[in-house]
Amino acid sequence: MTGPPADPNAHPPAVEWGDRHPAKAHLRMQVWQTLKDSGAALRNPVCHIPHFVGADAAAAQLAALPGWQQARVVKCNPDRPQAPVRLRALQDGKRLYMAVPRLTRRQCFVELDPADLQQRGIPLKQVAAMRQALIHGRLVRFEEMQPIDLVVVGSVAATAAGGRTGKGAGFADLELAMLQQFNLLKPDTQIVTTIHALQLVDAAQLPVEPHDWPLDWVITPEGAIATRHTFPKPAGIDWAAVQPDQYRQIPILRALREDRLADQESE
C-alpha cells in the first residue's frame, strides 16, 4: 500500500449523494444542528458521523458488555468518533476489520491484528486512527476474512427501537449486506453504535427501510441500551436498492454485480 486515500471528509458527502430519503435527511440536519448548538460536537458535525464529547466513555460502556468481552473478531467503521472503540478492540486482543473509507478499493477492508502490530512495534493508539490503520493494516478480500462476532457502525441518529441513519450514502448497510453475502456474519452477530445522547431520537422520527440493518445496542457515554428490535435483518445485497452512483464509485460493488450477472448467464 502506498499510503492512505484522499480524505473522505474533504467535501460534503450529503450534498454529493443527495437526499435519498427526505425524512431521514431532515432528521440528520436537526441532529447536526442540535450537536452544534449544544457544544456536544468536537468538530463541525454537518455531513459527518459526528465526533462527540464522551466518545471515550461510550467506548468504555461498550467494552463492559458481555457481547464485547466474548467477541474475538470485531468490525468497526473508520470514522473519528469510533477511534476509541478501535483502540479498545486492539488493546483487548481482538482482530479488527475496518472498512476502507467510501469503499474505494477492490479489497475494501483493512485487517488489524494486535499481535502482529505489537510484534512490528507499532503503537496500538497510533494505528487506531483511520489514516494509520490504512498505512499499517493489511488490505483483505472477503475470502480472506474471518467470521465477525460484533459490528460497530457510526450513526448520525439512532433509536432505542434499533433504527439508525448515517450520513445518507448507505455505506454501513452495504458493508453489512456484503459481509452477509459472504457468510461473514453469524446468526448471533451483534450490531451496535456509539453516539452522544443527543443523537438518540424517537422511533417515530426515523423510518426503517427493508435494506436497513437494525441495531442490537445503542451505546452512549451514560450507558448501553438493548434495543430488542423486531426488524428482520436483510439476507444480503438488495440489488434493487443499489443506486447508479454507488456502482460508479464502489469497485467491489461493480465486481459483485458482474459476478452475479455472469452466474445468471451460465444457468
VEXVOKOL-696080 format. One record per residue (C-alpha): x, y, z; residue in one letter. Coordinates in steps of 0.1 Angstrom, whole numbers, plus 5000, padded with zeros to 4 digits. Layout:
BEGIN
X, Y, Z, A $
...
***
This chain:
BEGIN
5000, 5000, 5000, M $
5015, 5034, 4990, T $
4995, 5055, 5015, G $
4960, 5065, 5026, P $
4934, 5075, 5001, P $
4921, 5111, 4999, A $
4904, 5124, 5030, D $
4868, 5111, 5028, P $
4856, 5143, 5046, N $
4872, 5167, 5021, A $
4838, 5177, 5007, H $
4803, 5174, 5020, P $
4791, 5139, 5011, P $
4755, 5146, 5020, A $
4754, 5172, 4991, V $
4772, 5148, 4967, E $
4749, 5118, 4974, W $
4717, 5138, 4976, G $
4688, 5132, 5000, D $
4675, 5098, 4991, R $
4650, 5098, 5019, H $
4636, 5132, 5028, P $
4625, 5123, 5064, A $
4660, 5110, 5072, K $
4677, 5139, 5056, A $
4656, 5163, 5076, H $
4664, 5144, 5108, L $
4701, 5144, 5101, R $
4701, 5182, 5097, M $
4682, 5185, 5130, Q $
4707, 5163, 5149, V $
4737, 5180, 5134, W $
4723, 5214, 5144, Q $
4715, 5203, 5179, T $
4750, 5190, 5184, L $
4765, 5222, 5172, K $
4742, 5244, 5193, D $
4749, 5224, 5225, S $
4786, 5222, 5221, G $
4785, 5184, 5222, A $
4803, 5181, 5188, A $
4841, 5182, 5188, L $
4842, 5194, 5153, R $
4816, 5206, 5128, N $
4793, 5176, 5126, P $
4774, 5186, 5094, V $
4778, 5159, 5067, C $
4799, 5137, 5090, H $
4794, 5109, 5115, I $
4796, 5134, 5145, P $
4827, 5133, 5167, H $
4812, 5139, 5201, F $
4821, 5147, 5237, V $
4823, 5115, 5256, G $
4833, 5092, 5228, A $
4859, 5076, 5251, D $
4832, 5070, 5278, A $
4809, 5054, 5252, A $
4837, 5030, 5241, A $
4842, 5021, 5278, A $
4804, 5014, 5281, Q $
4806, 4991, 5251, L $
4836, 4973, 5264, A $
4816, 4964, 5296, A $
4791, 4944, 5276, L $
4793, 4906, 5276, P $
4789, 4906, 5239, G $
4820, 4927, 5235, W $
4840, 4907, 5260, Q $
4832, 4874, 5243, Q $
4839, 4888, 5208, A $
4872, 4878, 5191, R $
4866, 4894, 5158, V $
4852, 4930, 5155, V $
4843, 4951, 5125, K $
4843, 4989, 5131, C $
4836, 5019, 5109, N $
4866, 5042, 5101, P $
4851, 5075, 5115, D $
4868, 5096, 5142, R $
4842, 5091, 5170, P $
4848, 5053, 5169, Q $
4886, 5056, 5172, A $
4883, 5048, 5209, P $
4863, 5017, 5200, V $
4890, 5006, 5176, R $
4917, 5012, 5202, L $
4898, 4993, 5228, R $
4894, 4964, 5204, A $
4931, 4962, 5197, L $
4940, 4966, 5234, Q $
4917, 4937, 5242, D $
4934, 4915, 5217, G $
4906, 4914, 5191, K $
4912, 4910, 5154, R $
4898, 4942, 5139, L $
4883, 4949, 5105, Y $
4878, 4984, 5093, M $
4862, 4994, 5060, A $
4882, 5015, 5036, V $
4865, 5049, 5036, P $
4840, 5051, 5008, R $
4849, 5015, 4999, L $
4872, 5029, 4972, T $
4893, 4998, 4968, R $
4885, 4963, 4955, R $
4900, 4950, 4987, Q $
4876, 4971, 5007, C $
4885, 4961, 5043, F $
4917, 4966, 5064, V $
4927, 4938, 5088, E $
4944, 4948, 5121, L $
4959, 4920, 5141, D $
4971, 4934, 5175, P $
4997, 4906, 5179, A $
5012, 4914, 5145, D $
5011, 4952, 5152, L $
5029, 4948, 5185, Q $
5055, 4925, 5170, Q $
5062, 4952, 5145, R $
5065, 4978, 5172, G $
5035, 4998, 5160, I $
5017, 5016, 5189, P $
4981, 5005, 5191, L $
4969, 5040, 5199, K $
4986, 5052, 5167, Q $
4970, 5026, 5145, V $
4936, 5032, 5159, A $
4935, 5064, 5139, A $
4919, 5058, 5105, M $
4949, 5070, 5084, R $
4974, 5050, 5103, Q $
4952, 5019, 5101, A $
4953, 5022, 5063, L $
4991, 5025, 5063, I $
4999, 4997, 5088, H $
4969, 4973, 5083, G $
4965, 4946, 5057, R $
4940, 4951, 5028, L $
4919, 4919, 5026, V $
4894, 4904, 5003, R $
4861, 4890, 5017, F $
4875, 4855, 5011, E $
4904, 4862, 5035, E $
4883, 4875, 5064, M $
4872, 4856, 5095, Q $
4836, 4855, 5106, P $
4827, 4886, 5127, I $
4813, 4884, 5162, D $
4804, 4921, 5167, L $
4799, 4950, 5143, V $
4802, 4987, 5153, V $
4786, 5012, 5130, V $
4787, 5050, 5130, G $
4754, 5069, 5132, S $
4741, 5104, 5129, V $
4709, 5094, 5147, A $
4696, 5062, 5163, A $
4666, 5050, 5182, T $
4661, 5028, 5213, A $
4640, 5006, 5189, A $
4670, 4998, 5168, G $
4667, 5022, 5139, G $
4697, 5043, 5127, R $
4708, 5066, 5099, T $
4743, 5075, 5089, G $
4753, 5103, 5065, K $
4729, 5091, 5039, G $
4752, 5073, 5015, A $
4743, 5038, 5027, G $
4778, 5025, 5032, F $
4772, 5009, 5065, A $
4742, 4989, 5052, D $
4761, 4980, 5020, L $
4791, 4967, 5040, E $
4768, 4946, 5062, L $
4750, 4932, 5032, A $
4782, 4923, 5015, M $
4795, 4906, 5047, L $
4762, 4887, 5049, Q $
4766, 4877, 5012, Q $
4799, 4861, 5021, F $
4786, 4844, 5052, N $
4809, 4865, 5074, L $
4780, 4875, 5098, L $
4769, 4849, 5123, K $
4733, 4845, 5133, P $
4742, 4860, 5167, D $
4765, 4887, 5154, T $
4755, 4919, 5173, Q $
4753, 4953, 5156, I $
4760, 4983, 5178, V $
4766, 5020, 5176, T $
4782, 5046, 5199, T $
4766, 5080, 5199, I $
4761, 5111, 5221, H $
4728, 5111, 5240, A $
4716, 5140, 5218, L $
4717, 5117, 5188, Q $
4691, 5094, 5203, L $
4658, 5102, 5188, V $
4622, 5089, 5189, D $
4615, 5059, 5168, A $
4587, 5077, 5150, A $
4612, 5102, 5136, Q $
4634, 5075, 5120, L $
4618, 5052, 5095, P $
4633, 5018, 5090, V $
4636, 5006, 5053, E $
4639, 4970, 5041, P $
4676, 4974, 5033, H $
4684, 4990, 5067, D $
4703, 4969, 5093, W $
4688, 4973, 5128, P $
4709, 4979, 5159, L $
4711, 4955, 5188, D $
4726, 4980, 5211, W $
4728, 5018, 5213, V $
4757, 5030, 5234, I $
4760, 5065, 5249, T $
4786, 5078, 5274, P $
4760, 5073, 5301, E $
4750, 5037, 5294, G $
4740, 5009, 5270, A $
4705, 5004, 5256, I $
4694, 4970, 5244, A $
4670, 4977, 5215, T $
4653, 4942, 5214, R $
4643, 4952, 5179, H $
4618, 4931, 5159, T $
4631, 4942, 5124, F $
4643, 4915, 5101, P $
4679, 4917, 5091, K $
4685, 4918, 5053, P $
4695, 4885, 5037, A $
4722, 4901, 5016, G $
4726, 4928, 4990, I $
4693, 4943, 4979, D $
4703, 4948, 4943, W $
4671, 4967, 4935, A $
4681, 4994, 4961, A $
4716, 5000, 4948, V $
4719, 5034, 4932, Q $
4738, 5041, 4899, P $
4763, 5064, 4917, D $
4771, 5036, 4941, Q $
4780, 5013, 4912, Y $
4802, 5041, 4897, R $
4821, 5048, 4929, Q $
4824, 5014, 4946, I $
4846, 4989, 4928, P $
4837, 4959, 4949, I $
4800, 4965, 4942, L $
4806, 4966, 4904, R $
4827, 4934, 4907, A $
4800, 4916, 4927, L $
4773, 4927, 4902, R $
4794, 4914, 4873, E $
4799, 4881, 4891, D $
4762, 4879, 4897, R $
4753, 4886, 4861, L $
4778, 4860, 4849, A $
4763, 4834, 4872, D $
4728, 4842, 4859, Q $
4740, 4838, 4823, E $
4756, 4805, 4829, S $
4725, 4790, 4845, E $
***
